[in-house]
Amino acid sequence: MPVHRLDIPALPVLLPLGVILMIVSTVLLYRRGQLTPGRLAVFWLAGWYAVAILGATMLPMTLSWGPGAGDPDLERILWVPVEDMRRRDFVLNMMMTLPLGALLHMVFRVRGWGPVVGIGFALSLGIESAQLFLLLTLHGLRWADVHDLTSNTLGTVVGYLIFRRLMRFAHFRRAVENCSFVRTGRGSPAAVR
């Protein structure tokens, strides 16, 4: 019985993707007349952050299909909260999404708890759903873990909390304003909800 296999390496995908995102962000900022060194640095950082998330959650990827591929490894699906929790993975997943709240604010002007929590959760749900889909259909080797939803969302919230605290300092707030689209319009702490 034929088994088809596809190996997708990390670096040959991630490095060109990162460079493409750098070029696209530079062109977009230039065309909008908003190209400054600070904004470019923030957009490049956001692009490479997205590349790192893709690398950490999906690549390298080995997929197989066909009659001889066998059954999916269902033990890679962790459904039971707390009981199946791998503490180290929980902490690492939380740390992975710490920058997200600040980057959402600086690049996309996302403010407030609701949108930040919603986007953090939606991003995590998308990642876990993709991992589950690949595991069940193409024998992917990633884990689909219910705890990742919690840890990624919690990491986004904690990162946003830290960002909010830092925005109370005038020097930090001015640096954020110079490197992003955020304008507070006040001398007091930024209007970060």
C-alpha positions in Angstrom: 0.0 0.0 0.0 1.5 3.3 -1.0 2.2 5.9 1.6 2.8 9.5 0.5 5.0 11.6 2.7 5.8 15.3 2.7 8.5 16.9 4.9 8.4 20.7 5.2 11.6 22.0 6.7 11.6 25.1 8.9 14.4 27.4 7.8 13.8 27.2 4.0 10.3 28.3 4.6 10.7 30.8 7.6 13.7 32.8 6.4 12.3 33.7 3.0 8.9 34.4 4.6 10.6 36.8 7.1 12.4 38.6 4.3 9.2 38.9 2.3 7.4 40.4 5.3 10.2 42.9 5.8 9.9 44.0 2.1 6.1 44.2 2.2 6.0 46.2 5.4 8.7 48.6 4.0 6.7 49.1 0.8 3.4 49.6 2.6 4.8 52.2 5.0 6.5 54.0 2.2 3.4 54.1 0.0 1.3 55.5 2.9 3.9 58.1 3.7 4.5 56.7 7.2 8.0 55.2 6.8 10.1 56.1 9.8 13.0 54.1 11.3 11.0 53.4 14.5 7.9 52.2 12.6 9.9 50.1 10.3 11.7 48.5 13.3 8.3 47.7 14.9 6.8 46.3 11.7 9.9 44.2 11.1 9.8 43.0 14.7 6.1 42.1 14.3 6.8 40.2 11.0 9.6 38.2 12.5 7.5 37.5 15.6 4.8 36.1 13.3 7.5 34.0 11.6 8.7 32.7 15.0 5.2 31.8 16.0 4.7 29.8 12.8 8.1 28.1 13.4 7.3 27.3 17.0 3.8 25.9 16.3 3.9 24.3 12.9 7.3 23.8 11.5 9.1 21.6 10.7 6.2 19.5 9.6 6.0 15.9 8.4 2.7 14.9 6.8 1.8 11.4 5.4 -1.3 10.1 3.8 -2.5 7.1 1.8 -3.8 3.6 2.7 -0.6 2.6 4.4 -0.2 5.7 6.6 -2.0 4.0 9.5 -4.2 5.6 12.1 -3.6 9.1 13.6 -1.7 9.2 16.9 -4.7 10.2 19.1 -2.5 10.3 22.2 -1.2 13.6 20.8 -4.6 15.2 21.6 -4.8 16.5 25.1 -8.4 17.2 26.0 -8.5 17.0 29.8 -7.8 20.3 31.5 -5.2 20.2 34.3 -4.9 16.4 34.3 -2.9 16.2 31.1 -1.1 19.5 31.6 2.6 19.7 30.8 3.8 22.5 33.1 6.9 23.4 31.1 4.9 23.6 27.8 2.3 25.8 29.6 4.9 28.3 30.7 6.7 28.3 27.3 3.4 28.9 25.5 2.5 31.7 27.8 5.9 33.3 27.2 5.5 32.9 23.5 2.5 35.2 23.4 3.7 37.9 25.9 4.7 40.3 23.1 1.4 39.9 21.3 -0.6 42.5 23.3 2.0 45.2 22.8 2.4 44.4 19.1 -1.4 44.5 18.5 -1.5 47.9 20.1 1.5 49.3 18.2 0.9 47.8 14.8 -2.9 47.4 14.5 -4.1 50.0 17.1 -5.9 47.3 19.1 -6.8 48.7 22.5 -8.8 47.4 25.4 -9.0 44.1 27.2 -11.8 42.6 25.1 -10.1 42.8 21.7 -6.7 41.8 23.1 -8.1 38.7 24.9 -10.3 37.8 21.9 -7.4 38.0 19.4 -5.1 36.1 21.7 -7.7 33.4 22.1 -8.6 33.3 18.4 -4.9 33.0 17.4 -4.4 30.1 19.8 -7.6 28.5 18.7 -6.5 28.8 15.1 -3.1 27.2 15.8 -4.6 24.4 17.9 -7.3 23.7 15.3 -4.7 23.6 12.5 -2.6 21.2 14.5 -5.6 19.0 15.3 -6.7 19.0 11.6 -3.3 18.0 10.4 -3.0 15.4 13.1 -6.3 13.8 12.2 -6.1 14.0 8.4 -2.4 14.0 7.4 -0.8 12.3 10.5 0.9 15.5 11.6 3.3 15.2 14.5 2.3 18.3 16.6 0.2 18.1 19.7 -3.3 19.5 20.0 -3.5 20.7 23.6 -6.4 22.4 25.3 -4.0 24.0 27.8 -2.4 25.9 24.9 -5.6 27.9 24.5 -5.4 29.0 28.2 -1.6 29.6 28.3 -1.5 31.5 25.0 -4.5 33.7 26.0 -3.0 34.2 29.5 0.4 35.2 27.9 -1.3 37.8 25.7 -3.1 39.3 28.7 0.0 39.4 30.9 2.0 40.9 28.1 -0.7 43.6 27.6 -0.8 44.2 31.4 3.0 44.8 31.3 2.7 47.0 28.3 0.0 49.1 30.0 2.2 49.5 33.1 5.1 50.6 31.0 2.9 53.1 29.1 2.6 55.1 32.4 6.3 56.2 32.0 6.7 59.2 29.8 9.9 58.0 28.1 8.4 54.7 27.2 5.2 56.3 26.0 7.0 58.7 23.8 9.1 55.9 22.3 5.9 53.9 21.6 4.3 57.0 20.0 7.4 57.5 17.8 7.5 53.9 16.7 3.9 53.1 16.0 0.5 54.6 15.1 -0.4 55.2 18.7 -1.0 58.8 19.8 -2.1 59.6 23.3 -2.6 63.3 22.9 -2.0 63.9 26.6 0.9 64.5 29.0 -0.5 62.0 31.5 -0.4 58.2 31.1 -1.6 57.0 27.7 -5.1 56.2 27.0 -4.7 52.5 27.0 -7.8 50.9 28.3 
